[in-house]
């Protein structure tokens, strides 16, 4: 079974922020409303556009999404 984007992203959580992906993963972890079971780009993107005040840019999400797609194909 395919893992959710949230589950994928959690492997990038770190206590010390080293890059934008780590900052994104840490912020998503703190966002208790984040849709943890989703794996559809459009729904996640819509959620983040409305609620992702912690994202400097949606580009960070897009880059994380690309990594997610690559990993899911393996």
Short mmCIF file of the C-alpha atoms (twelve columns), coordinates in Angstrom:
data_MODEL
# 
_entry.id   MODEL 
# 
loop_
_atom_site.group_PDB 
_atom_site.id 
_atom_site.type_symbol 
_atom_site.label_atom_id 
_atom_site.label_alt_id 
_atom_site.label_comp_id 
_atom_site.label_asym_id 
_atom_site.label_seq_id 
_atom_site.Cartn_x 
_atom_site.Cartn_y 
_atom_site.Cartn_z 
_atom_site.pdbx_PDB_model_num 
ATOM 1  C CA . UNK A 1  0.000  0.000  0.000  1 
ATOM 2  C CA . UNK A 2  1.158  3.466  -0.873 1 
ATOM 3  C CA . UNK A 3  2.242  5.621  2.045  1 
ATOM 4  C CA . UNK A 4  0.774  9.051  2.545  1 
ATOM 5  C CA . UNK A 5  2.701  12.211 1.768  1 
ATOM 6  C CA . UNK A 6  2.685  13.033 5.495  1 
ATOM 7  C CA . UNK A 7  4.297  9.688  6.343  1 
ATOM 8  C CA . UNK A 8  6.923  10.238 3.645  1 
ATOM 9  C CA . UNK A 9  7.648  13.773 4.862  1 
ATOM 10 C CA . UNK A 10 8.154  12.752 8.481  1 
ATOM 11 C CA . UNK A 11 11.472 11.090 7.666  1 
ATOM 12 C CA . UNK A 12 12.852 14.593 7.026  1 
ATOM 13 C CA . UNK A 13 12.002 15.873 10.519 1 
ATOM 14 C CA . UNK A 14 15.043 16.919 12.516 1 
ATOM 15 C CA . UNK A 15 15.435 18.786 15.798 1 
ATOM 16 C CA . UNK A 16 17.907 21.156 14.112 1 
ATOM 17 C CA . UNK A 17 16.647 22.778 10.913 1 
ATOM 18 C CA . UNK A 18 19.246 22.331 8.200  1 
ATOM 19 C CA . UNK A 19 17.273 23.198 5.061  1 
ATOM 20 C CA . UNK A 20 13.830 24.186 3.777  1 
ATOM 21 C CA . UNK A 21 12.652 20.562 3.517  1 
ATOM 22 C CA . UNK A 22 13.460 19.937 7.181  1 
ATOM 23 C CA . UNK A 23 11.706 23.179 8.159  1 
ATOM 24 C CA . UNK A 24 8.656  22.101 6.117  1 
ATOM 25 C CA . UNK A 25 8.586  18.630 7.706  1 
ATOM 26 C CA . UNK A 26 8.874  20.096 11.200 1 
ATOM 27 C CA . UNK A 27 6.084  22.606 10.516 1 
ATOM 28 C CA . UNK A 28 3.774  19.939 9.060  1 
ATOM 29 C CA . UNK A 29 4.356  17.832 12.174 1 
ATOM 30 C CA . UNK A 30 3.229  20.772 14.313 1 
ATOM 31 C CA . UNK A 31 0.182  21.392 12.079 1 
ATOM 32 C CA . UNK A 32 -2.452 19.225 13.773 1 
ATOM 33 C CA . UNK A 33 -4.929 19.886 10.975 1 
ATOM 34 C CA . UNK A 34 -2.653 18.602 8.211  1 
ATOM 35 C CA . UNK A 35 -4.421 15.862 6.205  1 
ATOM 36 C CA . UNK A 36 -2.226 12.937 7.201  1 
ATOM 37 C CA . UNK A 37 -3.810 10.263 5.010  1 
ATOM 38 C CA . UNK A 38 -3.754 12.082 1.677  1 
ATOM 39 C CA . UNK A 39 -1.575 11.228 -1.272 1 
ATOM 40 C CA . UNK A 40 -3.209 13.460 -3.911 1 
ATOM 41 C CA . UNK A 41 -1.293 16.526 -5.043 1 
ATOM 42 C CA . UNK A 42 -4.328 18.750 -5.688 1 
ATOM 43 C CA . UNK A 43 -5.877 18.206 -2.260 1 
ATOM 44 C CA . UNK A 44 -2.583 18.701 -0.424 1 
ATOM 45 C CA . UNK A 45 -1.740 21.774 -2.474 1 
ATOM 46 C CA . UNK A 46 -5.154 23.318 -1.763 1 
ATOM 47 C CA . UNK A 47 -4.772 22.639 1.952  1 
ATOM 48 C CA . UNK A 48 -1.335 24.246 2.041  1 
ATOM 49 C CA . UNK A 49 -2.434 27.279 0.036  1 
ATOM 50 C CA . UNK A 50 -5.133 27.948 2.628  1 
ATOM 51 C CA . UNK A 51 -3.350 26.794 5.792  1 
ATOM 52 C CA . UNK A 52 0.355  26.567 5.056  1 
ATOM 53 C CA . UNK A 53 1.331  29.912 6.524  1 
ATOM 54 C CA . UNK A 54 4.558  28.208 7.624  1 
ATOM 55 C CA . UNK A 55 5.668  27.686 4.010  1 
ATOM 56 C CA . UNK A 56 7.909  30.410 2.584  1 
ATOM 57 C CA . UNK A 57 6.942  29.269 -0.898 1 
ATOM 58 C CA . UNK A 58 4.868  26.524 -2.503 1 
ATOM 59 C CA . UNK A 59 8.061  25.598 -4.360 1 
ATOM 60 C CA . UNK A 60 9.170  23.804 -1.195 1 
ATOM 61 C CA . UNK A 61 6.049  21.646 -1.329 1 
ATOM 62 C CA . UNK A 62 6.557  20.998 -5.051 1 
ATOM 63 C CA . UNK A 63 10.147 19.861 -4.479 1 
ATOM 64 C CA . UNK A 64 9.062  17.576 -1.632 1 
ATOM 65 C CA . UNK A 65 6.251  16.227 -3.826 1 
ATOM 66 C CA . UNK A 66 8.749  15.325 -6.579 1 
ATOM 67 C CA . UNK A 67 10.867 13.389 -4.057 1 
ATOM 68 C CA . UNK A 68 7.721  11.637 -2.843 1 
ATOM 69 C CA . UNK A 69 6.794  10.562 -6.376 1 
ATOM 70 C CA . UNK A 70 10.284 9.225  -7.061 1 
ATOM 71 C CA . UNK A 71 10.329 7.251  -3.823 1 
ATOM 72 C CA . UNK A 72 6.863  5.831  -4.387 1 
ATOM 73 C CA . UNK A 73 7.933  4.451  -7.774 1 
ATOM 74 C CA . UNK A 74 10.841 2.516  -6.249 1 
# 
